[in-house]
């Protein structure tokens, strides 16, 4: 059974809810994540939202949001909700950070969009909602909230924040499915990993280049440059995974050339750990190397 239609987005259903009540693993209490986003009933995104003003000088309230995410994933909390989640967001009205399940607090990251123009963010932020949409958002809230929102829009264009950019970039349906299908990786050592924006747009550019031919049927080459420790091994794994998943590229072959034996060993272990290369493949590879 295909739980998600990756090819025709309109065949999927997208919903979200506020303060979903989730009973903890021991049945002794509940947690209420601020926002949970569902695709075909699967809770793929969990969002913790905080007020922008912090009681601790120089410290963002997103620190509290991240702390709640990490706490709620503990075995005696609500790990059964996070078992399905691909993206975790921490927002506070101004700032936004994202990660995935099991991500340590120091690895939560900002998103920098390279494909959606700023004008589109402004348009969406200031889009006038229909009466039906307004009622869905505000009928369960104090009447003052709806009035305040309409007054803000009437006063002029609202300023786009990093929170807005994060939400629009990652939670628009096509991007959310892309992040779930192509840019989330299960690694035996590191756990679940979600790609950084540099990896996402670098791989998208690679895929476009691979699919582009000139009049003679040839492709152009290209280079993605990484600094030390910036995740080049995982970029290779994400790209290989994308090649496997995309039907038009499934017959591609990847050749990795290194200049050090220890780097070859590292890459081999990374591919095996991420499931792109099996332990059997790795053993056969080393047998070939030893024979050389």
C-alpha positions as a Markdown table, in Angstrom:
| # | Residue | x | y | z |
|---|---|---|---|---|
| 1 | Unk | 0.0 | 0.0 | 0.0 |
| 2 | Unk | 1.4 | 3.4 | -1.0 |
| 3 | Unk | 0.8 | 5.7 | 1.9 |
| 4 | Unk | 1.9 | 8.8 | 0.0 |
| 5 | Unk | 1.5 | 9.6 | -3.7 |
| 6 | Unk | 4.9 | 11.2 | -4.5 |
| 7 | Unk | 4.1 | 11.9 | -8.1 |
| 8 | Unk | 0.7 | 13.6 | -7.9 |
| 9 | Unk | 0.6 | 15.9 | -4.9 |
| 10 | Unk | -3.1 | 16.6 | -5.2 |
| 11 | Unk | -3.8 | 12.9 | -4.4 |
| 12 | Unk | -2.6 | 13.5 | -0.8 |
| 13 | Unk | -4.4 | 15.2 | 2.0 |
| 14 | Unk | -2.6 | 17.8 | 4.2 |
| 15 | Unk | -4.0 | 18.8 | 7.6 |
| 16 | Unk | -2.7 | 20.5 | 10.7 |
| 17 | Unk | -4.0 | 20.8 | 14.2 |
| 18 | Unk | -3.1 | 22.9 | 17.3 |
| 19 | Unk | -2.3 | 21.5 | 20.7 |
| 20 | Unk | -2.8 | 17.8 | 19.8 |
| 21 | Unk | -3.3 | 15.8 | 23.0 |
| 22 | Unk | -0.9 | 12.9 | 23.1 |
| 23 | Unk | -0.8 | 10.5 | 26.1 |
| 24 | Unk | 2.7 | 9.7 | 27.3 |
| 25 | Unk | 4.2 | 6.2 | 27.0 |
| 26 | Unk | 3.4 | 5.3 | 30.6 |
| 27 | Unk | -0.2 | 6.5 | 30.5 |
| 28 | Unk | 0.3 | 8.9 | 33.4 |
| 29 | Unk | -0.2 | 12.2 | 31.6 |
| 30 | Unk | -0.4 | 14.1 | 28.3 |
| 31 | Unk | 1.7 | 16.4 | 26.2 |
| 32 | Unk | 0.3 | 19.0 | 23.8 |
| 33 | Unk | 2.7 | 19.9 | 20.9 |
| 34 | Unk | 1.8 | 23.3 | 19.6 |
| 35 | Unk | 1.2 | 22.3 | 16.0 |
| 36 | Unk | 1.3 | 18.9 | 14.3 |
| 37 | Unk | 1.1 | 18.6 | 10.5 |
| 38 | Unk | -0.3 | 15.5 | 8.9 |
| 39 | Unk | 0.1 | 14.0 | 5.4 |
| 40 | Unk | -2.6 | 11.4 | 4.8 |
| 41 | Unk | -3.0 | 11.1 | 8.5 |
| 42 | Unk | 0.7 | 10.6 | 9.2 |
| 43 | Unk | 2.2 | 13.2 | 11.6 |
| 44 | Unk | 5.2 | 14.2 | 9.5 |
| 45 | Unk | 5.9 | 17.6 | 11.2 |
| 46 | Unk | 5.9 | 18.7 | 14.8 |
| 47 | Unk | 6.2 | 22.4 | 15.6 |
| 48 | Unk | 6.9 | 24.1 | 19.0 |
| 49 | Unk | 6.0 | 27.8 | 19.0 |
| 50 | Unk | 7.2 | 30.3 | 21.7 |
| 51 | Unk | 6.7 | 34.0 | 22.4 |
| 52 | Unk | 9.3 | 36.2 | 20.9 |
| 53 | Unk | 10.2 | 38.0 | 24.1 |
| 54 | Unk | 12.6 | 36.0 | 26.3 |
| 55 | Unk | 13.1 | 36.2 | 30.1 |
| 56 | Unk | 16.8 | 35.4 | 29.6 |
| 57 | Unk | 18.7 | 38.3 | 28.1 |
| 58 | Unk | 20.5 | 37.4 | 24.9 |
| 59 | Unk | 18.9 | 34.0 | 24.6 |
| 60 | Unk | 16.3 | 33.2 | 22.0 |
| 61 | Unk | 13.0 | 31.5 | 23.2 |
| 62 | Unk | 13.6 | 28.9 | 20.5 |
| 63 | Unk | 16.0 | 27.3 | 22.9 |
| 64 | Unk | 12.9 | 26.5 | 25.0 |
| 65 | Unk | 11.1 | 25.1 | 22.0 |
| 66 | Unk | 14.1 | 22.8 | 21.1 |
| 67 | Unk | 14.3 | 21.7 | 24.7 |
| 68 | Unk | 10.7 | 20.7 | 24.6 |
| 69 | Unk | 11.1 | 18.7 | 21.4 |
| 70 | Unk | 14.1 | 16.8 | 22.9 |
| 71 | Unk | 12.2 | 16.2 | 26.2 |
| 72 | Unk | 9.1 | 14.9 | 24.4 |
| 73 | Unk | 11.2 | 12.3 | 22.4 |
| 74 | Unk | 12.3 | 10.6 | 25.6 |
| 75 | Unk | 11.0 | 7.0 | 26.2 |
| 76 | Unk | 8.7 | 8.0 | 29.0 |
| 77 | Unk | 7.2 | 10.9 | 27.1 |
| 78 | Unk | 5.6 | 10.8 | 23.6 |
| 79 | Unk | 8.2 | 9.1 | 21.3 |
| 80 | Unk | 5.4 | 7.3 | 19.5 |
| 81 | Unk | 4.4 | 10.6 | 17.9 |
| 82 | Unk | 7.9 | 11.5 | 16.9 |
| 83 | Unk | 8.4 | 8.0 | 15.4 |
| 84 | Unk | 6.6 | 9.3 | 12.3 |
| 85 | Unk | 8.0 | 12.8 | 12.2 |
| 86 | Unk | 10.4 | 13.9 | 9.5 |
| 87 | Unk | 10.7 | 17.6 | 10.3 |
| 88 | Unk | 10.8 | 19.3 | 13.7 |
| 89 | Unk | 10.4 | 23.1 | 13.8 |
| 90 | Unk | 11.1 | 25.6 | 16.6 |
| 91 | Unk | 9.6 | 29.1 | 16.0 |
| 92 | Unk | 9.0 | 32.2 | 18.1 |
| 93 | Unk | 7.3 | 34.7 | 15.8 |
| 94 | Unk | 10.6 | 36.1 | 14.4 |
| 95 | Unk | 13.1 | 33.2 | 14.1 |
| 96 | Unk | 12.8 | 29.6 | 12.9 |
| 97 | Unk | 15.0 | 26.5 | 13.2 |
| 98 | Unk | 14.5 | 23.0 | 11.9 |
| 99 | Unk | 15.9 | 19.5 | 12.6 |
| 100 | Unk | 14.6 | 16.0 | 12.7 |
| 101 | Unk | 14.1 | 13.3 | 15.4 |
| 102 | Unk | 17.1 | 12.7 | 17.6 |
| 103 | Unk | 18.9 | 15.9 | 16.5 |
| 104 | Unk | 21.0 | 17.4 | 19.3 |
| 105 | Unk | 20.3 | 21.0 | 20.2 |
| 106 | Unk | 23.6 | 22.3 | 18.7 |
| 107 | Unk | 22.7 | 20.9 | 15.3 |
| 108 | Unk | 19.4 | 22.7 | 14.8 |
| 109 | Unk | 19.7 | 24.9 | 11.8 |
| 110 | Unk | 18.4 | 27.9 | 9.9 |
| 111 | Unk | 17.0 | 27.6 | 6.4 |
| 112 | Unk | 18.1 | 29.8 | 3.6 |
| 113 | Unk | 15.8 | 29.6 | 0.6 |
| 114 | Unk | 17.3 | 29.7 | -2.9 |
| 115 | Unk | 14.3 | 29.0 | -5.2 |
| 116 | Unk | 11.4 | 30.9 | -3.7 |
| 117 | Unk | 11.7 | 34.7 | -4.4 |
| 118 | Unk | 11.3 | 37.2 | -1.6 |
| 119 | Unk | 8.2 | 38.6 | -3.3 |
| 120 | Unk | 6.4 | 35.3 | -2.9 |
| 121 | Unk | 7.0 | 35.4 | 0.9 |
| 122 | Unk | 5.6 | 38.9 | 1.0 |
| 123 | Unk | 2.6 | 37.9 | -1.1 |
| 124 | Unk | 1.8 | 35.0 | 1.1 |
| 125 | Unk | 2.3 | 36.9 | 4.4 |
| 126 | Unk | -0.1 | 39.6 | 3.3 |
| 127 | Unk | -2.6 | 37.4 | 1.4 |
| 128 | Unk | -6.1 | 38.3 | 2.4 |
| 129 | Unk | -7.9 | 35.3 | 3.8 |
| 130 | Unk | -11.4 | 34.3 | 2.9 |
| 131 | Unk | -14.2 | 34.3 | 5.5 |
| 132 | Unk | -14.0 | 30.5 | 5.6 |
| 133 | Unk | -10.3 | 30.6 | 6.3 |
| 134 | Unk | -10.6 | 33.3 | 8.9 |
| 135 | Unk | -13.4 | 31.4 | 10.7 |
| 136 | Unk | -11.3 | 28.2 | 10.7 |
| 137 | Unk | -8.4 | 30.0 | 12.3 |
| 138 | Unk | -10.2 | 32.3 | 14.7 |
| 139 | Unk | -13.6 | 30.9 | 15.7 |
| 140 | Unk | -12.2 | 28.9 | 18.6 |
| 141 | Unk | -10.2 | 31.9 | 19.8 |
| 142 | Unk | -11.2 | 35.1 | 21.6 |
| 143 | Unk | -12.9 | 37.5 | 19.2 |
| 144 | Unk | -10.1 | 40.1 | 19.9 |
| 145 | Unk | -7.5 | 37.9 | 18.2 |
| 146 | Unk | -9.4 | 38.0 | 14.9 |
| 147 | Unk | -9.9 | 41.8 | 15.1 |
| 148 | Unk | -6.2 | 42.3 | 15.9 |
| 149 | Unk | -5.2 | 40.3 | 12.9 |
| 150 | Unk | -7.4 | 42.1 | 10.5 |
| 151 | Unk | -6.2 | 45.5 | 11.9 |
| 152 | Unk | -2.6 | 44.4 | 11.3 |
| 153 | Unk | -3.3 | 43.7 | 7.7 |
| 154 | Unk | -5.3 | 46.9 | 7.2 |
| 155 | Unk | -2.4 | 48.9 | 8.5 |
| 156 | Unk | -0.1 | 47.9 | 5.6 |
| 157 | Unk | 2.2 | 45.1 | 4.5 |
| 158 | Unk | 3.4 | 42.9 | 7.2 |
| 159 | Unk | 7.2 | 42.3 | 7.5 |
| 160 | Unk | 8.4 | 38.8 | 6.5 |
| 161 | Unk | 10.4 | 37.1 | 9.2 |
| 162 | Unk | 12.8 | 34.2 | 9.3 |
| 163 | Unk | 9.9 | 32.2 | 10.8 |
| 164 | Unk | 7.8 | 32.9 | 7.8 |
| 165 | Unk | 10.6 | 31.9 | 5.4 |
| 166 | Unk | 11.1 | 28.6 | 7.2 |
| 167 | Unk | 7.4 | 27.7 | 7.3 |
| 168 | Unk | 6.8 | 28.6 | 3.6 |
| 169 | Unk | 10.0 | 26.9 | 2.4 |
| 170 | Unk | 9.7 | 23.6 | 4.3 |
| 171 | Unk | 5.9 | 23.1 | 4.7 |
| 172 | Unk | 4.6 | 23.9 | 1.2 |
| 173 | Unk | 3.3 | 20.4 | 0.1 |
| 174 | Unk | 5.8 | 19.7 | -2.7 |
| 175 | Unk | 8.8 | 20.7 | -0.6 |
| 176 | Unk | 7.7 | 18.7 | 2.5 |
| 177 | Unk | 7.3 | 15.6 | 0.3 |
| 178 | Unk | 10.7 | 16.2 | -1.2 |
| 179 | Unk | 12.3 | 16.6 | 2.2 |
| 180 | Unk | 10.7 | 13.4 | 3.4 |
| 181 | Unk | 11.4 | 11.3 | 0.3 |
| 182 | Unk | 14.8 | 12.5 | -0.8 |
| 183 | Unk | 16.5 | 14.5 | 2.0 |
| 184 | Unk | 15.9 | 12.5 | 5.1 |
| 185 | Unk | 18.4 | 9.7 | 5.9 |
| 186 | Unk | 18.5 | 6.9 | 8.4 |
| 187 | Unk | 22.1 | 6.3 | 9.5 |
| 188 | Unk | 23.0 | 3.4 | 11.8 |
| 189 | Unk | 25.5 | 5.6 | 13.8 |
| 190 | Unk | 24.0 | 9.1 | 13.7 |
| 191 | Unk | 20.4 | 8.2 | 13.6 |
| 192 | Unk | 17.9 | 10.1 | 11.5 |
| 193 | Unk | 19.5 | 13.0 | 9.5 |
| 194 | Unk | 17.8 | 15.7 | 7.5 |
| 195 | Unk | 19.8 | 17.6 | 4.9 |
| 196 | Unk | 20.9 | 21.2 | 5.3 |
| 197 | Unk | 19.7 | 23.7 | 2.8 |
| 198 | Unk | 23.1 | 23.8 | 1.0 |
| 199 | Unk | 22.8 | 20.0 | 0.4 |
| 200 | Unk | 19.2 | 20.2 | -0.7 |
| 201 | Unk | 19.9 | 22.9 | -3.3 |
| 202 | Unk | 23.2 | 21.5 | -4.4 |
| 203 | Unk | 21.6 | 18.1 | -5.1 |
| 204 | Unk | 18.7 | 19.7 | -6.9 |
| 205 | Unk | 21.1 | 21.5 | -9.1 |
| 206 | Unk | 23.0 | 18.2 | -9.7 |
| 207 | Unk | 19.8 | 16.4 | -10.7 |
| 208 | Unk | 18.8 | 19.2 | -13.1 |
| 209 | Unk | 22.3 | 19.1 | -14.6 |
| 210 | Unk | 22.1 | 15.3 | -15.1 |
| 211 | Unk | 18.7 | 15.7 | -16.8 |
| 212 | Unk | 19.9 | 18.4 | -19.2 |
| 213 | Unk | 21.4 | 17.5 | -22.6 |
| 214 | Unk | 22.7 | 19.7 | -25.4 |
| 215 | Unk | 22.0 | 19.2 | -29.1 |
| 216 | Unk | 24.6 | 16.5 | -29.3 |
| 217 | Unk | 23.2 | 14.5 | -26.4 |
| 218 | Unk | 26.0 | 15.5 | -24.0 |
| 219 | Unk | 25.8 | 16.8 | -20.4 |
| 220 | Unk | 27.8 | 19.5 | -18.8 |
| 221 | Unk | 29.9 | 18.7 | -15.8 |
| 222 | Unk | 30.0 | 20.5 | -12.4 |
| 223 | Unk | 31.6 | 20.8 | -9.0 |
| 224 | Unk | 30.1 | 21.1 | -5.5 |
| 225 | Unk | 32.7 | 22.5 | -3.1 |
| 226 | Unk | 32.7 | 21.6 | 0.6 |
| 227 | Unk | 34.7 | 22.8 | 3.5 |
| 228 | Unk | 36.1 | 20.2 | 5.9 |
| 229 | Unk | 33.4 | 18.8 | 8.1 |
| 230 | Unk | 30.5 | 20.3 | 6.2 |
| 231 | Unk | 28.9 | 17.0 | 5.3 |
| 232 | Unk | 30.3 | 16.0 | 1.9 |
| 233 | Unk | 29.9 | 12.3 | 2.7 |
| 234 | Unk | 26.2 | 12.7 | 3.5 |
| 235 | Unk | 25.8 | 14.9 | 0.4 |
| 236 | Unk | 27.0 | 11.9 | -1.7 |
| 237 | Unk | 24.6 | 9.6 | 0.1 |
| 238 | Unk | 21.7 | 12.0 | -0.3 |
| 239 | Unk | 22.5 | 12.3 | -4.0 |
| 240 | Unk | 22.7 | 8.5 | -4.5 |
| 241 | Unk | 19.4 | 8.1 | -2.7 |
| 242 | Unk | 17.8 | 10.6 | -5.0 |
| 243 | Unk | 19.2 | 8.8 | -8.0 |
| 244 | Unk | 17.6 | 5.5 | -6.8 |
| 245 | Unk | 14.2 | 7.1 | -6.0 |
| 246 | Unk | 13.8 | 9.1 | -9.2 |
| 247 | Unk | 12.6 | 6.7 | -11.9 |
| 248 | Unk | 14.2 | 8.5 | -14.8 |
| 249 | Unk | 17.6 | 8.3 | -13.1 |
| 250 | Unk | 17.4 | 4.9 | -11.4 |
| 251 | Unk | 19.9 | 3.3 | -13.8 |
| 252 | Unk | 22.6 | 5.8 | -13.0 |
| 253 | Unk | 25.9 | 4.7 | -11.6 |
| 254 | Unk | 28.0 | 6.5 | -9.1 |
| 255 | Unk | 31.8 | 6.4 | -9.1 |
| 256 | Unk | 33.7 | 7.8 | -6.1 |
| 257 | Unk | 37.3 | 8.7 | -6.5 |
| 258 | Unk | 39.4 | 9.5 | -3.4 |
| 259 | Unk | 43.0 | 10.3 | -2.8 |
| 260 | Unk | 43.3 | 8.6 | 0.6 |
| 261 | Unk | 42.6 | 5.1 | 1.8 |
| 262 | Unk | 41.2 | 6.4 | 5.1 |
| 263 | Unk | 38.7 | 8.6 | 3.2 |
| 264 | Unk | 37.6 | 5.6 | 1.1 |
| 265 | Unk | 37.0 | 3.6 | 4.3 |
| 266 | Unk | 35.0 | 6.5 | 5.8 |
| 267 | Unk | 32.8 | 6.9 | 2.7 |
| 268 | Unk | 32.3 | 3.2 | 2.4 |
| 269 | Unk | 31.1 | 3.1 | 6.0 |
| 270 | Unk | 28.9 | 6.1 | 5.5 |
| 271 | Unk | 27.2 | 4.5 | 2.5 |
| 272 | Unk | 26.8 | 1.2 | 4.3 |
| 273 | Unk | 25.4 | 2.9 | 7.4 |
| 274 | Unk | 22.9 | 4.9 | 5.4 |
| 275 | Unk | 21.6 | 1.8 | 3.6 |
| 276 | Unk | 22.8 | 2.8 | 0.1 |
| 277 | Unk | 25.6 | 0.3 | 0.3 |
| 278 | Unk | 25.0 | -3.0 | 2.0 |
| 279 | Unk | 27.6 | -4.8 | 4.2 |
| 280 | Unk | 28.0 | -7.4 | 1.5 |
| 281 | Unk | 28.7 | -4.6 | -1.1 |
| 282 | Unk | 31.3 | -3.2 | 1.3 |
| 283 | Unk | 33.0 | -6.5 | 1.8 |
| 284 | Unk | 33.2 | -7.2 | -2.0 |
| 285 | Unk | 34.5 | -3.7 | -2.5 |
| 286 | Unk | 37.4 | -4.2 | -0.1 |
| 287 | Unk | 38.2 | -7.6 | -1.7 |
| 288 | Unk | 38.5 | -5.9 | -5.0 |
| 289 | Unk | 40.8 | -3.2 | -3.5 |
| 290 | Unk | 43.0 | -5.8 | -1.9 |
| 291 | Unk | 43.4 | -7.7 | -5.1 |
| 292 | Unk | 44.6 | -4.4 | -6.8 |
